[in-house]
Amino acid sequence: MNYRTHRGFRVSEIGIGCYALSGVYGHKDQDEFQQMVRRAVELGVNFFDTAGSYGEEAEELLGKSLAPFRKNVLISTKVGVVEGTKFDLTSRSIRTFLERSLKRLKTDWIDILQVHFDDPDTPVQDTVATLEALKNEGKILQYGVGHLPPERALEYLEIGKPFSLMFELSAVSRSARQRFFPLLEKYEIKGIAFSVTGRGMLAFKSVPESFPPGDLRNYDPLFQRDLRASGMRVRQKLDELARNLGKTLAQVAIAWVLSHPQIICALCGPSTVPHLEENVKASGWQIPPEELRKLEALLEEEDKRLARERLETTTQILSASSSGETESTTLIYALDTLIELGFIKEKEGLPLYLRIMRLDGMPLNEKRGASQSIKDELLSYLNPV
Ligand SMILES: NC(=O)c1ccc[n+]([C@@H]2O[C@H](COP(=O)([O-])OP(=O)(O)OC[C@H]3O[C@@H](n4cnc5c(N)ncnc54)[C@H](OP(=O)(O)O)[C@@H]3O)[C@@H](O)[C@H]2O)c1
């Protein structure tokens, strides 16, 4: 395992996350997960990520598994999600949720406390003041911010001194490079990349058409339409490269993330020992420069093609006259495209996303009208009057 350093912290290139324990990727066996965490420590992983909102059991399991090695590992957990889609970064909320996390994780301190999501109602100055106070009290050693639009991340960087920005980055989800890398360089901080195997798209033996009910990937734009098709083309290229290099697809996918010096840690989400053991072997070697250059040229072409195709598809989706309600998955795809292509600012997108996610719980008679109104609103961003 190789390590990267930042502000005196020595972080393993591969980190392990506990999001899967929240059930987003289907049911996971807790004993197996615990074995995976213990094996990760043996293999040199020293960075473990969780969140209060992944469910009490996720933090408890991590606390129990890491207790014997606590001084030798770094734990990152997150605050700001009160429940579901309710966000609160007031001092009172941060302190309450941090205390709960400390207890569940069986530790007196958190190495990196992450702002999980934005709370537009709490000024960044106030959140930073709370986080700095917690640092002075020794309850946290560093803080980072995640899931923020770049303009909000910039506020944190201007006002506070975060250790890191956390964002999704994989060969099938590349936009963080344009959105966040300039900030990382200007403010001399590091990126923590998550979903580095594209939530499995760059690791599975084959990518299923759909996932069992309840799996969040059934809504995930990455697994729909043009994004899926583009992801599958990238997957094929990485797979060919992997075979030429004597590596696996997942190892090449993670090594691509680690080819960026701006990244301090590639956070993976395996839930079994064999998947972990495969993934950690992505550290300790590099994709040869000539192969990396060819891959980047291909990804640049893919970016252009994808932008063109997504715009066409989204225009069709939003312009089609529909007799029934538009499916949530389709609306999320359209919203994601409009954000990605700059028609909608990220901070305006979140409330729309939350409205779409609420559609599935609505009575049928309300759902049709609500879905049409979201569709009309999305269309107004695409074709402003
Ligand atoms: N996803 C997010 O929105 C998000 C946001 C903030 C932070 N994070 C942090 O980042 C961590 C990693 O994110 P993620 O879980 O989305 O990452 P990921 O590793 O890209 O996706 C996890 C999925 O990939 C599969 N997988 C991983 N390695 C595999 C391998 N070698 N072979 C076959 N399948 C493999 C896992 O299957 P198995 O379960 O079968 O191993 C699981 O279905 C999270 O746990 C969390 O701590 C995530």
The ligand as an ORCA input file, in Angstrom:
! r2SCAN-3c Opt
* xyz 0 1
  N     -21.635      6.866     -3.194
  C     -21.756      8.061     -2.647
  O     -22.686      8.849     -2.954
  C     -20.766      8.517     -1.591
  C     -20.790      9.821     -1.153
  C     -19.862     10.267     -0.210
  C     -18.935      9.383      0.287
  N     -18.916      8.094     -0.139
  C     -17.939      7.190      0.466
  O     -17.202      6.524     -0.539
  C     -17.268      5.108     -0.327
  C     -17.149      4.406     -1.636
  O     -18.252      4.771     -2.492
  P     -19.053      3.668     -3.267
  O     -19.446      2.567     -2.328
  O     -20.099      4.327     -4.056
  O     -17.865      3.108     -4.221
  P     -17.645      1.952     -5.257
  O     -16.587      1.067     -4.727
  O     -17.393      2.606     -6.578
  O     -19.035      1.162     -5.368
  C     -19.409      0.099     -4.532
  C     -19.991     -1.010     -5.390
  O     -18.944     -1.546     -6.195
  C     -18.822     -2.944     -5.955
  N     -17.410     -3.303     -5.967
  C     -16.373     -2.643     -5.380
  N     -15.214     -3.297     -5.624
  C     -15.542     -4.391     -6.363
  C     -14.785     -5.445     -6.945
  N     -13.463     -5.502     -6.813
  N     -15.456     -6.381     -7.672
  C     -16.788     -6.331     -7.841
  N     -17.562     -5.358     -7.306
  C     -16.934     -4.395     -6.584
  C     -19.425     -3.193     -4.585
  O     -19.886     -4.530     -4.558
  P     -19.771     -5.467     -3.240
  O     -20.659     -4.836     -2.200
  O     -20.281     -6.774     -3.740
  O     -18.342     -5.530     -2.822
  C     -20.563     -2.166     -4.584
  O     -21.682     -2.675     -5.281
  C     -18.608      4.920      0.398
  O     -18.678      3.712      1.114
  C     -18.643      6.119      1.300
  O     -17.895      5.884      2.470
  C     -19.797      7.656     -1.078
*
